[in-house]
Amino acid sequence: MRWWRQQHSRQLIRLSLFLVLTVLIAACTTRIETIREIEVTREVPIGSNLATLPPASPRELTVLVGDGVDTVAVNAFLPSDVTIRAGDTIMWELNHPEEFHTTVFLSGAETPPVFVPVPGGGPDELQVNQKLAFPTNGPTKPAVEYDGTGFHASGIMYNFPAGPPGVPPNYDLRLTFTKPGTYEYLCVLHPPMKGTVTVVEANDPDVPTQAEINAEAKTEEDALKAEIDRLVDAGRVARSELGPGDTTIWHVQAGASGNPPTAQAFDFLPGDITVEEGDTIIWTSVMFHNVTFHPGRLPPDLMAQISSENVPRVFTLNPETAFPVKPSGEFDGTGLWSSGIIGNDFAPLPGGKSFAMTFSKPGSYRYVCAVHRVLGMEGTVTVVRKS
């Protein structure tokens, strides 16, 4: 009997402790919920809802345009998608030290052609479409209000001394968004480079801060740079196949596009290649590149500026860079050879998608991409005697 009483007493004590703990936990939970209600009340006054909140103060935010160093080209808006309130202003700021970009809102219209004939010029005279080359509201001017309609462009954005002659650098685009909606934009020079602005009501509290926008930009940038590293590693060895007469046809990438295509390696892959006399190299591009051999002279520039009474300011393309130059059937180490601009996955370009050269004389020959020479896009072909 004593043993039974002791066991019964222990059970009563355990039950009492359990009940006390249950009460304490419930009290703590109630306090936490009360604190949460107080925090919500600080943002949304009692009796209010989002429909009755006053508009928040307009903000000025920044989205970066491109990133990278030398031939590492992050051709992306960073971040690619951003959510803001109606009334907020965004400035798109060039972030790559040596690459051209544009920021263009088409508002549902077709993309204008990037290259157009020079008025009154010859068949080999092309210019950058003035509608795209220059900002719609001028550099450093106040922001333009955007309600989802109209054409708005930054002009060609660049910030290095060797940019287009006579044109001040650091064009940007500033838009104040007045109407909720989702708006797409792009860089017309790198069409895979697209972005989205989602505009919510002016009183919506659930939008990212500039610090959060910057953090998302860094996350996207790091992922794209890792993809570029993979591209470079994968392109170290050239693909080859048997050519006519016991020769070899070699394949070299003029730039490489990753997954997503906003990851770009502005390299010749491989950058250095050794071939035998009579071998052929085919360079292929999917973006906007050039292959130029220039023994004994400076490489041609991409652009030249002309002036006339009809067109006082234009960006004209150097014909030696824009159009193919192939003096003979085989390269013997002399003369200017140019692929023209190749890479027409997104728009017809003068040089098509590829360029082939057959090498007939032993030697070591340096060549460049005249479009991205300032970034360091160069390569070497070493020709040895046939074994």
C-alpha positions in Angstrom: 0.0 0.0 0.0 2.8 2.4 0.9 4.5 1.7 -2.5 1.2 2.4 -4.3 0.8 5.8 -2.5 4.4 6.8 -3.4 3.8 6.0 -7.1 0.5 7.9 -7.0 2.2 10.9 -5.4 4.9 10.9 -8.1 2.3 10.9 -10.8 0.5 13.8 -9.3 3.7 15.8 -9.1 4.5 15.1 -12.8 1.0 16.1 -13.8 1.3 19.3 -11.8 4.6 20.2 -13.5 3.2 19.4 -16.9 0.2 21.8 -16.3 2.5 24.5 -15.1 4.7 24.2 -18.2 1.7 24.3 -20.4 0.5 27.5 -18.9 3.9 29.1 -19.2 4.2 28.2 -22.8 0.7 29.5 -23.6 1.6 32.8 -21.8 4.8 33.2 -23.8 3.0 32.5 -27.1 0.4 35.1 -26.3 3.1 37.6 -25.5 4.9 36.9 -28.8 1.6 37.3 -30.8 1.0 40.5 -28.9 4.4 41.9 -29.8 3.8 41.0 -33.4 0.5 42.8 -33.4 2.2 45.8 -31.9 4.9 45.7 -34.7 2.2 45.5 -37.4 0.3 48.4 -35.7 3.5 50.5 -36.0 3.4 50.1 -39.8 -0.4 50.0 -40.3 -2.4 52.2 -37.9 -5.4 50.5 -36.2 -8.4 50.6 -38.4 -6.3 51.1 -41.6 -5.6 48.9 -44.5 -3.3 49.2 -47.5 -6.0 50.9 -49.5 -6.1 53.8 -47.1 -2.4 54.2 -46.4 -0.9 57.5 -47.8 1.7 57.3 -50.6 5.2 56.7 -49.5 7.9 59.3 -50.2 9.3 58.8 -53.8 12.7 57.2 -53.9 15.7 57.5 -56.3 17.1 54.0 -57.1 20.0 52.7 -59.2 20.2 49.6 -61.4 23.6 48.7 -62.8 24.2 48.2 -66.5 26.7 45.4 -67.2 29.7 44.3 -65.2 33.0 42.6 -65.7 36.7 43.3 -66.3 38.6 42.9 -69.6 37.2 40.0 -71.5 34.8 38.9 -68.7 31.5 40.4 -69.8 28.5 40.2 -67.6 26.0 41.6 -70.2 23.1 41.9 -67.8 21.1 44.5 -66.0 21.9 44.0 -62.3 19.5 43.0 -60.9 17.5 41.9 -64.0 14.2 42.3 -62.2 13.3 45.0 -59.7 10.1 46.0 -57.9 9.4 49.7 -57.1 6.5 51.9 -56.1 4.7 54.3 -58.4 6.5 57.6 -58.1 10.0 56.1 -57.7 12.8 57.0 -60.1 15.4 54.6 -61.5 18.7 55.6 -62.9 20.5 53.0 -65.0 24.2 53.4 -64.5 27.0 51.8 -66.6 29.1 49.5 -64.5 31.5 47.9 -67.0 34.6 50.0 -67.3 35.2 49.3 -71.1 32.1 48.0 -72.7 29.3 49.6 -74.7 25.7 49.2 -73.6 22.3 50.8 -74.1 19.1 50.9 -72.0 16.0 51.0 -74.1 12.3 50.9 -73.3 10.3 50.1 -76.5 6.9 50.0 -74.8 5.8 47.1 -77.0 7.2 48.5 -80.3 9.6 46.6 -82.6 13.3 47.0 -82.0 14.7 49.5 -84.5 17.6 48.2 -86.6 21.0 48.9 -84.9 22.8 49.7 -88.2 21.3 51.8 -91.0 22.7 53.3 -94.2 24.4 56.7 -94.0 22.2 59.1 -95.9 23.7 59.7 -99.3 26.5 57.3 -98.5 27.8 54.3 -100.4 26.9 50.6 -100.0 29.6 50.0 -97.5 28.7 53.0 -95.3 26.7 52.2 -92.3 25.9 54.1 -89.2 24.5 53.3 -85.8 20.8 54.2 -85.8 20.6 57.7 -84.3 17.5 56.8 -82.5 19.6 54.3 -80.5 22.9 56.1 -80.5 21.8 59.2 -78.6 19.7 59.6 -75.4 16.1 60.6 -75.9 16.2 63.1 -73.1 19.9 64.1 -73.3 22.7 63.2 -70.8 22.4 64.3 -67.2 18.9 65.9 -67.7 16.1 65.4 -65.2 14.2 62.1 -65.2 11.3 61.6 -67.6 8.0 60.4 -66.4 7.1 56.9 -67.8 3.6 55.5 -67.9 4.3 52.4 -70.0 4.2 54.3 -73.3 6.7 55.9 -75.7 10.3 55.2 -76.7 13.0 56.0 -74.2 16.7 55.3 -74.7 20.0 56.0 -72.9 22.0 56.3 -76.1 25.3 54.4 -76.3 26.7 54.2 -72.8 30.5 54.0 -72.3 33.0 55.4 -69.9 36.5 55.0 -71.4 38.6 57.5 -73.3 38.7 55.4 -76.6 34.9 55.7 -77.0 33.2 57.3 -80.0 35.0 60.5 -80.9 33.4 63.8 -80.0 30.6 62.4 -77.8 30.7 62.8 -74.0 30.8 59.5 -72.1 28.5 58.3 -69.3 25.2 58.5 -70.9 22.5 57.2 -68.6 18.7 56.9 -68.4 16.5 58.2 -65.7 12.8 57.3 -65.6 10.1 58.1 -63.0 7.5 55.4 -63.1 4.0 56.8 -62.7 1.7 53.8 -63.3 1.6 50.3 -61.8 2.5 47.6 -64.2 5.3 45.4 -65.5 7.6 47.0 -68.0 10.4 45.3 -70.0 13.5 46.8 -71.5 16.7 45.7 -73.2 20.2 46.6 -74.5 19.9 46.6 -78.2 23.6 45.9 -78.6 23.3 42.7 -76.6 19.7 41.5 -77.1 19.9 38.7 -74.5 20.4 41.5 -72.0 16.9 42.2 -70.8 15.3 43.5 -67.6 11.9 44.0 -66.0 10.6 46.8 -63.8 7.5 45.9 -61.8 5.7 49.0 -60.4 3.3 48.6 -57.5 1.0 51.1 -55.8 2.6 54.2 -54.3 1.6 53.1 -50.8 2.7 49.5 -51.0 5.2 48.9 -48.1 6.5 45.6 -49.5 9.2 46.8 -51.9 13.0 46.2 -51.7 15.4 48.8 -50.4 18.4 50.0 -52.4 20.5 47.8 -50.2 18.4 44.8 -51.0 18.6 45.6 -54.7 22.3 45.8 -54.5 22.5 42.5 -52.7 20.4 40.8 -55.5 22.6 42.4 -58.1 25.7 40.9 -56.4 24.2 37.5 -56.3 23.3 37.5 -60.0 26.7 38.9 -60.9 28.6 36.2 -59.0 26.5 33.4 -60.7 27.2 34.9 -64.2 30.9 35.2 -63.5 31.1 31.6 -62.5 29.4 30.6 -65.8 32.0 32.7 -67.7 34.8 30.8 -65.9 33.2 27.6 -67.1 33.0 28.9 -70.7 36.7 29.7 -70.7 37.7 26.4 -69.3 35.5 24.5 -71.9 37.0 26.5 -74.8 40.7 25.8 -74.2 40.9 23.1 -76.8 39.8 23.7 -80.4 37.5 21.3 -82.2 38.9 20.0 -85.5 38.0 17.8 -88.5 39.7 16.4 -91.6 39.9 18.9 -94.5 40.6 18.5 -98.2 44.0 17.2 -99.3 45.1 15.9 -95.9 44.6 19.2 -94.2 42.8 20.0 -91.0 39.9 22.4 -90.4 40.0 24.0 -87.0 37.1 25.7 -85.2 37.6 28.7 -82.9 34.9 30.5 -81.0 34.9 34.3 -81.4 33.4 35.0 -78.0 31.3 32.5 -76.2 27.8 32.7 -74.7 26.8 30.8 -71.6 23.6 29.7 -69.9 22.1 32.2 -69.4 23.4 34.0 -72.5 24.0 37.2 -70.5 27.3 35.4 -69.4 29.7 36.3 -72.2 33.4 35.5 -72.6 34.9 38.0 -74.9 37.8 35.8 -75.8 38.9 33.8 -78.8 38.6 30.2 -77.6 41.2 28.9 -77.7 43.2 32.1 -77.7 46.3 30.6 -79.1 46.3 27.8 -81.7 48.9 26.0 -83.7 48.1 24.7 -87.2 50.0 23.4 -90.2 50.5 24.9 -93.6 47.4 24.5 -95.7 45.1 24.2 -92.6 41.9 26.3 -92.3 40.5 28.0 -89.3 36.8 28.9 -89.0 35.8 31.5 -86.5 32.1 31.5 -85.4 30.3 34.1 -83.3 26.9 34.2 -81.8 27.1 37.8 -80.6 28.9 40.8 -82.1 32.6 40.2 -82.8 35.3 40.6 -85.5 38.4 38.8 -86.6 41.2 41.1 -87.9 44.7 40.3 -89.0 46.7 43.5 -89.5 50.4 42.7 -90.2 52.6 45.8 -90.5 49.9 48.3 -89.5 47.6 49.3 -86.7 44.3 47.5 -86.4 41.3 49.4 -87.7 38.9 51.2 -85.3 35.3 50.1 -84.9 33.8 53.5 -85.4 34.6 56.8 -87.2 32.6 60.0 -87.0 31.6 62.1 -90.0 29.9 65.4 -90.3 27.7 67.0 -92.9 25.1 69.6 -93.3 22.4 66.9 -93.3 23.7 64.7 -90.5 25.9 66.7 -88.2 26.6 63.9 -85.6 26.6 60.2 -86.5 28.4 57.1 -85.5 29.7 55.5 -88.7 31.2 52.1 -88.8 34.7 51.7 -90.2 34.2 49.6 -93.4 37.4 47.7 -92.7 35.8 46.5 -89.4 32.2 46.2 -90.5 32.6 44.4 -93.8 34.7 41.3 -94.8 38.1 42.0 -96.3 39.8 39.0 -97.9 42.5 39.9 -100.3 43.2 36.4 -101.6 42.4 32.8 -101.1 45.2 32.1 -98.6 46.8 34.1 -96.0 50.6 34.4 -96.4 51.3 36.8 -93.5 50.6 40.0 -95.5 47.7 42.4 -96.0 44.7 43.3 -93.9 42.2 40.5 -93.4 38.9 41.2 -91.7 35.8 39.1 -91.1 33.6 42.1 -90.8 31.2 42.1 -87.9 30.0 38.5 -87.4 27.4 36.9 -85.2 23.9 37.3 -86.5 21.9 35.2 -84.0 19.9 38.3 -83.2 20.3 40.6 -86.3 21.8 40.3 -89.8 25.4 41.6 -89.7 27.7 42.4 -92.7 30.0 39.4 -92.0 27.4 36.7 -91.3 28.1 34.3 -88.5 31.5 32.9 -89.4 34.8 33.6 -91.1 37.3 31.2 -92.6 41.0 31.6 -93.4 43.5 29.2 -94.9 47.1 29.7 -93.8 49.9 29.1 -96.3 53.1 30.4 -94.7 54.7 29.4 -91.4 54.9 32.1 -88.8 53.2 33.5 -85.7 50.3 35.9 -86.4 48.6 38.1 -83.9 45.0 39.1 -84.5 42.2 41.0 -82.7 38.5 41.6 -82.4 38.3 45.2 -83.7 35.0 45.6 -81.8 36.4 44.6 -78.4 40.1 45.3 -78.9 40.1 47.7 -76.0 38.9 44.9 -73.7 41.9 42.8 -74.7 40.2 40.4 -77.1 43.2 39.0 -79.0 44.5 35.8 -80.2 47.5 34.1 -81.9 47.7 31.7 -84.8 51.1 29.8 -85.1 51.6 28.1 -88.5 54.2 25.4 -88.7 55.5 23.4 -91.7 53.5 20.4 -92.6 54.9 17.2 -91.0 
